[in-house]
């Protein structure tokens, strides 16, 4: 169990506010599901008093969801289309949770911070410049929340969070070649252990670029640095990861010999 030693008082979680946030997100998802769940006659259920909003929306369906542009969805959400925001939630929520969990090394906290991110973004849609890309803006809010939490808290290392294979075009500084799920799980724990030893600036870059597959330009937008700076820091982070990885593997080999 996580036992943070805080350097300054942190307000107790507002469970009422958290419940309200979750209700709003679930409401958006529920509205979207109603939009998807049209009967054979093409009717939308009127059990939900907000079904009229769904019926008046763009008729978002599962088949065409992937073709919808983020900027268009944001514009619809600004005008009260909960189904449009629900598409954005589904599109990014799982990746948000992964990034934040790897950053703060706590799955439960990662989920809480992802929910907080979605709530903040929902309330800031009016300020979003649709000429920019929505994804990097969303993850910049998320990473800033995670870094703020890390700055406020000096927590003990948490149990390693599970890691999936990388996504997109990211190049890992390590390999997980063995197809055996048990070996994969052990290696994933080792990777998470090494990540936890890195300075947070290095860990953030590796998580975004190598584990989640963001491009260097996207990472630069998320962390608020120039792309050249991101590439330099990524190189340093990979070198440090390899150094710590090699040191840990050599230590394990010595332990095995002594045993």
N, C-alpha and C positions, 0 to 999 in steps of 0.2 A: 504494500500500500504506500502511496506517495505521501511523504511527510516533509512538506516544504518548510524551510527555515527562512522566514521573511525578513527582509531588511527594513521594511516599512509597513505600516498597517495596511491591510488590504480589505476593502469592504466585503462583508459577508455576501454570498451569492443571493441575488434577489430572485427567489423561486417564483414569485408572482410574475415578475417581468419575464423570466425565462419561459414560464408557461404561456404567457401571452405571445412571446416570439414564436414558440413552437406552434401555437394554435394558428398564427397567421401563416406560417410556412405550410402547415398541414392543410389549412383552408385553401391555399393556392394549389396545392397538389390535388386536393379533393375536387376542386373546380375543374382542373385539367382532366382528371379521371372521368368526370361526368361528360366532359366534352368528347373524350375518346369512346366512352361507352354508349354510343348511340345504338338504338335498336335497329331491327331490320327495316322498320318504317322510317328511319332517320330521325326519330324524335329524341330529344334530350330530356332526361328525367327532371321533373319539377319538384322532387322531394326536397331539394335544397332551395331555400328562398333566393339564393344568388344565381340560380340556374339561368335566369334571364340574361345575366351578364355573360355567361358562357355562350348562350345561344347567339348573342349579339357579337361575340368575338369572331376571330378570323377562322373559326372552325378547324383549329389545330388538330391533326390526327397523328397517330403513331407512325404511319407510313411516310409522312412528309416532314416529320419533325427535324430530321437531320439536315434538311435543306434550308431551314429557316435561319436567316442571318441574325447574329447577336444584336446588332444595332436596331434591326426591325423589332425584335422581341423587346428590347429595352424601351423603344418608343411606345409599343403597345402597353407595356407594363406601366409606363408613366401615365397613361390614360385610363388606368384602373383595370386592365386586362390581367386578372390573376392567373389565368391559364398560361399566358405568355411568360410570366415570371416563373411559373412552375416548370416550364420547359428549361429555363436557365438553371433552376435548382437541380433538375435531373441531369442536366448536361455537365455540371461542375461539382456537385456536392461530394461525390466519392473521391474525386481528385483532391478537393480541398481538405477532406479528412485525412487522406494519406500524407499530404504535404505537412499539415500541422502536427500530425502524430509523430512524424519523423523529426520535426523541428523541436518539439517540446518533450519527446520521448515518453508520452503518456497517452494511450488510446482514448481514454475517457475525456481527458482534457482536450485532446485534438478534436473530438466530436463537438464538445461545448464551444470551442473557439470557431469551428466551422459554422455552427448555428449563429453565433454572434456576428461572424463575417457576413453571412447572408442577410441578417437583420439590418446591419449597418448599411450594406449596399442597397437594400430595398428602400431604405429611408433617404438615400442620397442619389437616387436615380435622376432627380431633377437637375443635379449638378454635374452629371456625367456628360462629357463631350462625345457625342456619337461619332465624331470624326476619328476618335481614338479607338483602339481595340478594347473590347469589354473584358476579355480574359485576363490580360496582364493587370488591368486596373483592379479586378476582383482579387487576384492573388497578391497584389501589393497591399490591399487592405488586410488580407489574411496574414501575410508574413509580418506586417507591422504589429498586428495583434499578438502574434506568437513571440516576436522579439520583445515587445513591451512586457509580456508576462515573464519571460526569462530574465529581463532586467530587474523586475520587482521581486523575483523569487530566486533563492539559492536552494534548489531542491536536490535531494539525493538522487543518484541515477536510478531510473525506473527500469523494470524488466524490459528487455528488448522488445520493441514493437515489431510486428510481422512486416515483411517487405515483399512486395510483388516484384515480378520482373520489370525492367524498365520499359517505358512507353516512348513512342515517337522516335526521334532520331538521336537520342542520347547515347553517349559512349561511356560505358562503365569503366572505372579505374580498376575493376576486379572482374573475375569471371565466376559464374555459377554453373559449371558445365555438367554436373552429375544430374541425370533425370530422376534419380530416386528421391521421392518427396521428403523422406526423412533427412537425407543429406542436404537437400535444398533448404529445409527448415533450419538445420544446424548452421549452415553457411550464412543464411539470412540473419540469424542471431549474432554471428560473428561480425557481419557487416554493420549491424546496428550498434554493436558494442564499440567498434572502431569509430563510427560516426559520432558517438556520444563523447569520445575523447577529443574530437576536433574543436577548435575555436568556432563559436557560433557563426561567424562570417563565412568560414570555410564550409561548415555543415550546410548552411543555407544554400550556397552555390551548388554543392554536390547534389543535394536533394532535388533542387529545381532542374539542373541541367542534366545530370547523369541518371537519376532515378525516375524523374517524371518527364524527361525528354523535351523540356522547353528549349527553344533556340537561344543562342547567346543574346540576340537583340531583345527577346521576350524577357529573359532573366534581367537584363539591364533595366528594362521598364519596370519590372517588379521590385527590384531592390533600389532603384533610383540612382544607378551609377552608369558611367559611360560603358559602351560595349567593350572597348579596349581594356578597361579596368576589370570588367567581368572575366574576360579571357585570361588576363594575367592572374587574377585571384583563383580562377578555376585550375590553372596549371599548378599553382602552389598547393591548392587543396588536394589535387590528385597525387602530387608528390608526397605530401604529408600522409595521406591515406595509405599509400603503398608502403611507406616507411613503417608506420604503426602496424599495418597488416603483417609485414615480413617479420617484425620484431615479435608479434604475438604468435605467429606460426612457429618461429624458432623456439620460443619459450615452451610451446606445447610439445615440441619434439623432445626437448630436454626432459620435460616432466615424464613423457612416455618412456624414455630410456631409464630414468631413475626408478620408475615404477617397475 
